[in-house]
Amino acid sequence: MGISSRAHSMMSMCARMAYDMGLDSIDCEDFQSQLEPSLNKHSWIRKEELRRLWWCIWDLDNFMCTAKYRPRMICPIKCKTKLPVNDVDWFDGNEVRSFFLPSNVRQLPEFIQNHLLSSAAAYRIINCHLLATLTGMFSNIENLDEPSDIYSVVKVCTVLWKENLPKEFKDYSSKIHAQEPGEHSEIFSDLFPMHIYCELIKLLLGTERMFKGITPAAISTYCQQYSNSSIGLAGIGVTPEAPSPAAQAFFHALSASKAICSIVRDWPSKYIIHTSPLVGGGILMAAFVQLLVKRFGRGTSDMAETASLSLRLLIMVVEQLGEYWGLCRTKLSSFRAYESKLYDIIEGSDEIYSETAIIPFRAFLHGCCRGWKVTSGSSLNNHRIVTSTVSDSPLELLNDGSGFDGSLWLANFNDGNFLT
């Protein structure tokens, strides 16, 4: 049994024990825990400790099942445990109000608008829940293109989440530099990933609508339109061309990518590396978009140059994360192999490539670049990218002789070696 299978088995056991101990119903009126038989409504500090134990197990399940493309073992539908409160009130014994995470994602917009949460952890959990919901939607490749209102609900949630975020969680830059060495703070454990996840959700929603029969020439056009809108041609008497829906989706994805760059730039790397390997996946998604601008946005030299600098920063951070997380090393290897193949595409070409050939954002949710290979045309310089058939296995990366061993990668993926 591989490392991943053992880890999944251990996580399954943790989930069963959590349910057996009643951690999913801590805030029920008739709550009785085997961990604390004498617990009553006045034992708020101990109750909050058990809540955090539940959400810790929830976090592990959410991470493993998102990274491994598996259904979640912990179902949020019947959960009767409230979201955690902030650390300071818990440590000081100040009982503050908390709330249940809505079981239905369609109830989240109203919840976010009407409930002010006290902890960054609670806001991060909401974003993790939204990200896991998207993962569930994207993981079913056959039904991915079917219309669903979940996309619009998630989009509304991200907008409301950012609008209703308390000021102390929005203005994090000053807190970072004011932090005393060794001082405990939610800044390092929750604030950074929750902002990354928010932008990652917007980026995924943008790329889902953006890459439909895309061409390199279209990406160049999108970059030009974005540049024109940024410099404000209307102010000099020129009416900019109205962007298409695909172009607008590109604008949203690029804006989210730039926001992730800005967050990473503001945050000390020594704190980033201790967050989560899923953060590395989010940073690489931003790098994918910057890579496209660098490769196909050369008609807008300023954009291409900025994208090149942003790409360098993002990759450097993922390299640092890779020193601690095997999953980040695996994703980075796939990204570099993909990057080398992207430069085989003829710039300005009108040939239609599948969305997986241009940007493998769906494959990110499976933990690697989706299957593709390079085939030669009539001459050595005439290359085209074609996508492989997706099997029932997580993904198949094909060994195209470039030094990137897809079969070895897949073996490591199935054995779970990326978790080491």
Summary of the structure (lengths in Angstrom):
residues: 420
radius of gyration: 22.6
end to end distance: 14.6
largest distance: 78.2
contacts: 1296
relative contact order: 0.09
helix: 62%
strand: 3%
